[in-house]
Amino acid sequence: MEPLSEAADQAREQGDPVWHRGEVEVLGVAVVAVLRAPSAYDSLVPAMAVVETVVAGVLAARGDEARARMAACEQVARAADLLD
């Protein structure tokens, strides 16, 4: 059994819902954010923390050109009143 499948099986056994996407099979990588809440609506906080961490890692790895590109994208978003 593949490690990702084993991890998904263990999570299911603990009662955690598991969404296993085809991309995981192709890429061989899964980033997991666990949430336990007494609400019908999940919070996006854990997932956003993962996204921010990945983006920060990509920017650090890609250097100044990537940071400049991100700054330009944020400037466009602010001009369109999409960011505060």
Helices and strands as residue ranges (DSSP letters): H 3-13, H 22-27, H 45-62, H 64-79
